Every structure is written in structure tokens, then in C-alpha cells.
């Protein structure tokens, strides 16, 4: 998969030469542009310029394609990169530390109350960097980091610099911590974060506000309401709202609607166990929704059923997210498969023993949630999420001739049900290689491992000393 060397590709791109990906299956996820069993994707600089079955014979793009540096993608699938709409990236050193977590309360007390106060800015950097590199390795080209351990300006800066240094398309959603001592610089520090980091790394990094839906867990300071809504409006940023569960959040949503602060700049995360009235208000307001399929099911959040049917019933197509790596998988393949299986199981079970036939989502649906809809949730729908001329070249080359994928019969089905991180040969973000020939570009994994283990051990020693 590409036969060219990374040096050759980088030299061609740096010289301004067009890049032609040719010969592979193309999955666009643009509803206006059909997939291709065999086709071409033409890149110029950071952007996609054209898609077609044979661009070198195309009257409009033939000359550019003929002059391009050619990357042979035969035996592979070219697709948009995945988009993660909600991950608490700072926790990555603690991966699978509570794999059989009993419920939300155990997670809150063990991780947010017990561990989070012991993070130094360096730990924020290492955890966020590890999460972002893992995302890139598994084909996630855009990650929203719901950074809810912002104990100081230095903690926030460390998380943001980690996103910048990895080269991922990163969305930093900033929120004050739930428990423990902190500088109380948030939310006032949002002004500085937006000024210094929004649009950083040639536009790869954006900033938004983060909050909880109610004051039940962390108190009123970090709960969404008129003051935070006014701040987000003044800064012209979106707001991600986590822990949207059950009757209390349903009542909050209706209250926000009455106040006029339920609007399209809000992303509601989980949205599990909400009332029908709340869903109607969300649809009327045009909010976006981020589902966390494995989080809801495995941790047992509210009903424990990802709210995909409820979202689709009111015309909301959700994005997908990873959530907490302390108890969950790190990749988007797991989220797509879990949601696909849960929803289809739920629909079949509800109709069992009757003549009724309920709608079941498809592999294309969940791939849409993981790409185009995720981009919209992250306020980047015009930038990424599909292979569309004019959008940034955030894309994957996925080996379809590996032993777990061969033979290629259906490209979408292969991406959703067959593939995993080992099959992702190449990851481009804004046309720049972040993974090539199956390896992350420019990363010393041994040094990363040492940093991660050292950070984890420092944190656990501080936790033990605080007991």
C-alpha cells in the first residue's frame, strides 16, 4: 500500500505538486458524490480537488492529474478520517484501570475525585498526547478533547499544546474540574484560550466551551446556564455539554429552551434517558448530539441504551465518541460496531413475536455518524468528514487485501465490520501524513512509552500519598 516512500510523498507535497491517489475503492460519505469501486482522489496542497473514476482522462482535471505524484491505492479503500466528538484525553495514562467499573458513581469518585486532583500540567500533556496519537493510529483524524481537568492555565495550555504537537485536527473543549483544589481561572480563562489557540497550527486546532448539564455532580460553576451561554456567545464558540442524562437533564433542556439558550451551537453528549419533550425541544433548536455507545452500555449510564433511535426519530443524526479510556476502548471501529449491534438488536427484539418490522440502522449509517455527522457535531462540517472537493484532505488509506479484510466485496461493510487499526496504512490530516506504511510518522514510541509510564507512576504515587 502506497509503494512510494514517505520521503518521496513529502517532497512532492512540499514542492506544491498535486497528489493523485489512484486505483482503490473510494468511499466518499458525501451524499452527492457516489462511491467508486475503483477511482481517483486528487489532492492539491491541504485540500481535495477532485474525485472521479479516471481523473487523468477528465477534461477539467486531466492536466493536473497527469502532473501529479501518483500513489497507488489498489487493494485498499480510500475514505474520510473518523471524527471523535467527545473524549477525556487527559485520562489516557489510566487506560483500562477500572475495566469493570460498576457505574457512573464509581467512575466519578475514583477518577474525577480521586485521581484528577493529582495531575500536574506535564501529566495533562502526556495523557492528551497519548490519546491523540492513539486516535491517529486508529484512523481518527479529528478529536474533540473534553478537557475537564483544567486546574490552572498551565493545565489547559499543556492539553492544547499536546494536540498541536501531534498534528491531529483537535477541538479543545475547556471545563473546570469537578473536585479538588484549582485556580478558579475558568471560565474567565476562556478569553485567553480562544485568543491564543483558536485557529492554531494553521487552523487545525479550535477551542470551545465545555460544561455539564446540571449541578448534580460538580456544582453550579460548571453547569450550563445563562452566564456560560453569554460567554460562549461573546467568544463566538460552541459549547459541548456532558452528562446529559434522564429527567434532571430533560428539565434543564426545557429550561434552556425557555431562556433562549438552547441553540445550534450546543452539542449534547450521551442524551440517554431523556423525555420525548426534551427531544422535541432539541430538534426544534437544532442542537447536535454526541453518542458514546460503549460508555452508555458498559458503564450503565441511565437506561444504558445509546439514544440513536430517539435522535433519529426527531431528525437528529448524531456523531460518535470514545469517552473515557479508563474503562473503554480507544477506537472508532468499536463504537460503530457496538452501536450497529445494539440498535439492530433493540429493533429486532421489540418486534419479536409480532408482525411489526422496525427500522434497523445500516453500516453506512454508523459510518456516516463516525465521519460526516461527527464533523458537523464538532462545528467542522464544511472542513472535514467526507471526501468532497474543497474540503481538507483528512483521509485514510485502509488495506482491504489484509487477511481479515480479503476479498473486498463491500467497502462500507469492510470499514465498519472488518477493519481495525492494523489495516490503516496511511492517515493524512490536511494532506500531511500522520501515519504511513502502518506506522505513526515522526514518533518515537519507545520514548513515548517511557513518558507515559513515568507519568502514570507519578500520579499513582501522589494518589497514594493523599489517602
VOGU-3710 file (C-alpha; in Angstrom, 3 decimals, decimal comma):
1> xxxxxxxxxx> 0,000/0,000/0,000  1,440/3,020/-1,110  4,590/1,722/-2,804  6,093/5,218/-2,605  8,303/6,188/0,290  7,260/8,779/2,842  10,236/10,890/1,775  9,042/10,909/-1,841  5,486/11,792/-0,864  6,566/14,571/1,490
11> xxxxxxxxxx> 8,953/16,042/-1,061  6,214/16,117/-3,700  3,710/17,701/-1,328  6,188/20,258/-0,002  7,051/21,289/-3,556  3,392/22,029/-4,263  2,980/19,105/-6,614  -0,550/17,616/-6,773  -1,071/14,158/-5,292  -3,184/11,536/-7,087
21> xxxxxxxxxx> -4,496/8,592/-5,098  -5,480/6,069/-7,741  -6,783/2,550/-8,202  -8,501/1,910/-4,880  -12,113/1,787/-3,778  -13,336/5,242/-2,777  -15,929/5,803/-0,046  -16,833/9,496/-0,090  -19,549/9,781/2,614  -20,749/12,797/0,647
31> xxxxxxxxxx> -24,406/12,117/-0,245  -23,941/13,999/-3,523  -20,833/12,088/-4,653  -21,172/8,339/-5,316  -18,702/5,801/-4,004  -16,402/4,192/-6,555  -15,346/0,561/-6,791  -12,176/1,874/-8,389  -11,353/5,553/-8,547  -9,115/8,547/-8,042
41> xxxxxxxxxx> -8,816/11,253/-5,414  -6,812/14,338/-6,386  -5,181/16,473/-3,699  -3,618/19,892/-4,114  -1,927/21,223/-1,006  -4,100/20,526/2,022  -7,339/20,105/0,077  -9,247/17,614/-2,015  -9,592/18,946/-5,560  -11,466/16,228/-7,442
51> xxxxxxxxxx> -12,862/12,693/-7,217  -13,661/10,501/-10,189  -13,233/7,136/-11,885  -10,275/8,283/-14,030  -9,189/11,849/-13,414  -6,287/11,711/-15,887  -8,922/11,388/-18,628  -11,162/14,056/-17,117  -11,410/17,219/-19,258  -11,375/19,557/-16,273
61> xxxxxxxxxx> -8,750/17,888/-14,101  -6,749/15,787/-16,572  -3,747/18,087/-16,830  -3,415/18,459/-13,069  -3,825/14,715/-12,525  -1,263/13,933/-15,255  1,296/16,138/-13,496  0,571/14,690/-10,061  2,664/12,498/-7,824  0,903/9,129/-8,049
71> xxxxxxxxxx> 0,064/6,984/-5,027  -1,145/3,509/-5,982  -4,069/2,552/-3,728  -5,012/-0,700/-5,436  -6,113/-3,249/-2,868  -7,188/-0,515/-0,480  -10,111/1,718/0,466  -9,756/5,496/0,499  -12,181/7,019/2,984  -12,675/10,080/5,187
81> xxxxxxxxxx> -10,939/10,029/8,535  -13,078/9,272/11,572  -14,245/12,083/13,854  -14,351/11,632/17,639  -16,803/14,076/19,195  -16,010/13,596/22,898  -13,030/12,077/24,689  -11,500/12,922/28,065  -7,999/12,706/26,670  -6,076/13,594/29,832
91> xxxxxxxxxx> -7,024/10,223/31,360  -5,070/8,145/28,819  -2,296/7,102/31,257  -5,040/5,370/33,263  -6,329/3,239/30,391  -8,400/0,267/31,486  -7,534/0,947/35,133  -11,206/0,299/36,014  -12,266/-2,067/33,206  -15,259/-3,423/35,099
101> xxxxxxxxxx> -16,433/-0,122/36,559  -19,752/-0,631/38,314  -21,476/2,621/37,409  -21,064/6,340/36,828  -20,650/6,966/40,536  -17,619/4,683/40,761  -16,009/6,424/37,783  -16,696/9,866/39,235  -15,296/9,048/42,669  -12,289/7,007/41,518
111> xxxxxxxxxx> -11,156/9,104/38,570  -12,560/12,620/38,907  -12,432/12,881/42,692  -9,543/10,529/43,473  -7,084/10,820/40,598  -7,740/14,088/38,718  -6,555/16,430/41,524  -3,131/14,772/41,345  -2,445/15,732/37,726  0,318/18,247/37,004
121> xxxxxxxxxx> 0,400/20,143/33,695  3,019/17,695/32,393  0,605/14,837/33,021  -2,106/16,685/31,082  0,294/16,995/28,157  1,352/13,335/28,207  -2,177/11,960/28,581  -3,614/14,171/25,854  -0,710/13,438/23,520  -1,096/9,696/24,053
131> xxxxxxxxxx> -4,834/9,867/23,351  -4,333/11,947/20,194  -1,609/9,672/18,802  -3,752/6,616/19,503  -6,629/8,317/17,714  -4,460/8,962/14,656  -3,127/5,407/14,689  -6,707/4,059/14,581  -7,854/6,419/11,816  -9,383/9,256/13,839
141> xxxxxxxxxx> -8,252/12,447/12,146  -10,345/14,814/14,306  -10,715/14,529/18,085  -12,713/16,686/20,474  -10,918/16,673/23,804  -13,440/17,389/26,556  -10,738/18,659/28,903  -12,445/18,738/32,282  -9,326/18,810/34,434  -8,373/22,430/33,740
151> xxxxxxxxxx> -6,931/23,141/37,200  -4,829/26,050/36,004  -3,996/27,937/32,839  -0,892/25,761/32,611  -3,022/22,609/32,599  -5,098/23,964/29,710  -2,040/25,093/27,767  -0,444/21,677/28,181  -3,521/19,917/26,781  -3,717/22,285/23,832
161> xxxxxxxxxx> -0,018/22,028/23,046  -0,347/18,250/23,030  -2,988/18,493/20,307  -0,801/20,873/18,317  2,314/18,708/18,632  0,594/15,531/17,380  -0,789/17,158/14,231  -4,333/15,918/14,791  -7,279/18,138/13,933  -8,107/18,899/17,535
171> xxxxxxxxxx> -11,033/20,569/19,265  -10,220/21,615/22,826  -13,362/21,878/24,948  -12,366/23,522/28,224  -14,091/22,993/31,567  -13,138/23,468/35,194  -12,655/20,335/37,329  -15,343/18,643/39,368  -13,435/18,210/42,630  -10,313/19,286/44,495
181> xxxxxxxxxx> -8,244/22,438/44,614  -7,853/24,504/41,457  -7,068/28,084/40,447  -10,666/29,085/39,652  -9,295/30,675/36,471  -12,092/29,084/34,439  -14,283/30,230/32,732  -12,562/33,649/32,621  -9,501/31,983/31,072  -11,606/31,086/28,036
191> xxxxxxxxxx> -10,910/34,551/26,646  -7,172/33,853/26,594  -7,558/30,315/25,269  -9,657/31,483/22,341  -7,321/34,385/21,635  -4,140/32,291/21,795  -5,214/28,916/20,425  -8,384/29,130/18,328  -7,132/28,548/14,794  -3,662/27,487/15,922
201> xxxxxxxxxx> -1,498/25,071/13,919  -2,704/26,516/10,607  -6,302/26,105/11,676  -6,034/22,504/12,863  -6,906/23,414/16,456  -10,115/25,067/17,580  -11,440/25,903/21,046  -14,891/25,648/22,561  -16,537/25,810/25,954  -17,429/22,688/27,941
211> xxxxxxxxxx> -19,977/22,271/30,718  -22,226/19,782/32,480  -25,979/19,725/32,029  -26,828/20,063/35,732  -25,110/20,875/39,011  -25,644/17,387/40,488  -22,041/16,205/40,114  -19,741/19,222/40,157  -21,839/22,091/41,441  -23,215/25,193/39,702
221> xxxxxxxxxx> -19,894/26,636/38,469  -19,501/24,041/35,715  -23,216/23,622/34,906  -24,525/25,194/31,697  -26,754/28,208/32,148  -27,204/31,849/31,151  -23,735/33,006/32,243  -21,841/30,343/30,308  -24,187/30,778/27,340  -23,415/34,513/27,287
231> xxxxxxxxxx> -19,670/33,823/27,471  -19,804/31,380/24,565  -21,854/33,847/22,548  -19,389/36,686/23,245  -16,453/34,478/22,241  -18,335/33,093/19,217  -17,598/29,475/20,180  -19,705/26,357/20,514  -20,408/24,532/23,795  -20,211/20,803/24,497
241> xxxxxxxxxx> -22,427/19,691/27,386  -21,656/16,375/29,057  -23,603/14,134/31,446  -26,915/14,766/29,666  -28,974/12,074/31,388  -32,536/11,386/32,456  -35,197/13,589/33,963  -32,924/16,263/35,509  -31,238/16,934/32,156  -34,604/16,814/30,368
251> xxxxxxxxxx> -35,870/19,517/32,695  -32,697/21,530/32,123  -33,103/21,293/28,342  -36,661/22,604/28,521  -35,489/25,375/30,850  -32,738/26,369/28,398  -35,316/26,459/25,619  -37,487/28,852/27,615  -34,425/31,028/28,301  -33,429/31,093/24,640
261> xxxxxxxxxx> -30,051/29,427/25,276  -30,852/26,097/23,592  -29,498/26,643/20,081  -27,453/25,114/17,241  -24,139/25,971/18,950  -24,761/23,297/21,601  -23,621/19,678/21,480  -25,428/17,457/23,990  -23,393/14,388/24,958  -24,949/10,986/25,740
271> xxxxxxxxxx> -28,560/12,270/25,797  -29,550/8,997/27,434  -32,940/8,519/29,058  -34,330/11,913/28,020  -38,043/12,629/27,779  -39,827/12,991/24,454  -40,454/16,662/25,277  -36,725/17,234/25,679  -36,004/15,546/22,343  -38,609/17,700/20,608
281> xxxxxxxxxx> -37,034/20,832/22,065  -33,585/19,694/20,948  -34,805/19,098/17,402  -36,591/22,449/17,285  -33,445/24,220/18,486  -31,143/22,464/16,017  -28,657/21,154/18,584  -26,162/18,436/17,727  -25,795/15,199/19,671  -22,731/13,130/20,522
291> xxxxxxxxxx> -23,386/9,498/21,391  -20,953/7,334/23,362  -22,233/3,823/22,559  -19,872/1,728/24,652  -19,924/4,172/27,551  -23,712/4,085/27,883  -23,856/0,304/27,595  -20,782/-0,757/29,548  -20,836/1,752/32,404  -24,633/1,597/32,547
301> xxxxxxxxxx> -25,493/5,255/32,106  -29,200/5,926/32,811  -31,066/3,430/30,557  -27,712/2,044/29,287  -29,096/2,176/25,722  -27,415/4,607/23,296  -30,069/7,095/22,210  -29,727/6,594/18,464  -33,400/5,767/17,869  -34,543/8,764/19,870
311> xxxxxxxxxx> -32,213/11,044/17,929  -33,203/9,720/14,523  -36,904/9,912/15,422  -36,654/13,711/15,681  -34,337/14,107/12,686  -31,020/14,402/14,525  -28,172/12,381/13,043  -25,615/12,036/15,848  -21,849/11,909/15,981  -19,963/9,205/17,868
321> xxxxxxxxxx> -17,376/9,379/20,625  -14,965/7,366/22,733  -15,494/8,986/26,182  -13,290/7,522/28,967  -10,386/5,225/28,187  -10,139/4,247/31,867  -12,914/1,751/31,158  -13,489/1,702/27,390  -11,874/1,019/24,015  -9,898/3,769/22,284
331> xxxxxxxxxx> -11,021/3,375/18,669  -13,966/4,304/16,460  -14,367/0,818/14,989  -15,585/-0,375/18,397  -18,083/2,477/18,652  -19,533/1,820/15,193  -19,878/-1,909/15,768  -21,355/-1,521/19,229  -23,977/0,962/18,054  -24,788/-1,083/14,947
341> xxxxxxxxxx> -25,302/-4,237/17,004  -27,198/-2,618/19,887  -29,665/-0,736/17,706  -30,385/-3,729/15,469  -30,760/-5,996/18,496  -33,136/-3,493/20,079  -35,256/-3,174/16,923  -35,467/-6,919/16,353  -36,234/-7,638/19,989  -39,008/-5,037/20,096
351> xxxxxxxxxx> -40,708/-6,623/17,097  -40,125/-10,235/18,113  -43,330/-12,281/18,144  -45,264/-9,631/16,218  -45,886/-8,784/12,586  -44,187/-5,437/13,126  -40,919/-4,565/11,398  -38,890/-1,768/12,962  -36,174/0,212/11,195  -32,661/-1,077/11,648
361> xxxxxxxxxx> -29,656/1,144/11,010  -27,092/0,151/8,409  -23,327/0,068/8,236  -23,484/3,226/6,119  -25,485/4,926/8,867  -22,863/4,281/11,518  -20,040/5,250/9,161  -21,933/8,484/8,477  -22,184/9,092/12,230  -18,441/8,428/12,599
371> xxxxxxxxxx> -17,422/10,797/9,796  -19,700/13,466/8,320  -22,051/13,810/11,277  -19,134/13,865/13,682  -17,613/16,727/11,741  -20,884/18,640/11,996  -21,024/17,988/15,746  -17,512/19,427/16,028  -18,538/22,528/14,005  -16,274/21,355/11,175
381> xxxxxxxxxx> -18,805/20,098/8,669  -17,514/22,437/5,977  -13,924/21,393/6,654  -13,799/17,619/7,052  -15,895/14,462/7,469  -16,282/13,499/3,806  -14,285/13,241/0,612  -15,624/16,385/-1,003  -13,761/18,714/-3,367  -12,853/21,844/-1,433
391> xxxxxxxxxx> -12,664/20,116/1,938  -9,420/19,402/3,757  -7,661/16,164/2,883  -8,338/14,338/6,151  -8,434/10,780/4,853  -7,449/7,173/5,313  -5,975/4,500/3,097  -7,192/1,208/4,570  -5,763/-2,101/3,377  -8,580/-4,266/2,042
401> xxxxxxxxxx> -6,304/-7,133/0,983  -5,113/-7,996/4,504  -6,105/-11,406/5,804  -9,003/-10,067/7,890  -10,441/-8,000/5,007  -9,828/-10,007/1,852  -11,570/-10,274/-0,535  -13,114/-6,833/-0,799  -16,820/-7,229/-1,526  -18,371/-4,162/0,097
411> xxxxxxxxxx> -16,179/-1,210/1,040  -18,501/0,314/3,663  -19,130/-3,055/5,275  -15,398/-3,719/5,336  -14,654/-0,389/7,028  -17,317/-0,883/9,687  -17,319/-4,630/10,342  -13,955/-5,900/9,144  -11,239/-3,355/9,761  -9,196/-2,259/12,743
421> xxxxxxxxxx> -6,125/-0,115/13,387  -3,709/-2,677/11,887  -5,373/-2,236/8,469  -4,922/1,530/8,407  -1,889/2,016/6,220  -1,999/5,793/5,793  -3,574/8,711/7,645  -3,496/12,211/6,174  -4,568/15,312/8,103  -4,854/18,368/5,860
431> xxxxxxxxxx> -2,833/16,350/3,341  0,065/15,775/5,754  0,982/12,157/6,565  0,457/11,309/10,235  0,617/7,554/9,663  2,449/5,935/6,760  3,036/2,279/5,894  1,294/1,318/9,118  3,406/3,435/11,479  2,917/6,834/13,068
441> xxxxxxxxxx> 5,097/9,439/11,400  7,917/11,084/13,350  7,045/9,461/16,674  9,491/7,680/18,970  7,169/5,117/20,529  9,813/3,899/22,985  10,278/7,434/24,317  6,502/7,903/24,431  6,159/4,704/26,432  8,734/5,914/28,964
451> xxxxxxxxxx> 6,935/9,251/29,339  3,558/7,577/29,784  4,751/5,077/32,369  6,663/7,728/34,303  3,605/9,990/34,349  1,296/7,178/35,418  3,623/6,174/38,238  3,965/9,768/39,476  0,183/10,143/39,519  -0,426/6,898/41,383
461> xxxxxxx> 2,206/7,802/43,984  0,536/11,169/44,550  -2,858/9,475/44,873  -1,461/7,020/47,423  0,184/9,811/49,404  -3,102/11,739/49,527  -5,012/8,829/51,099
//
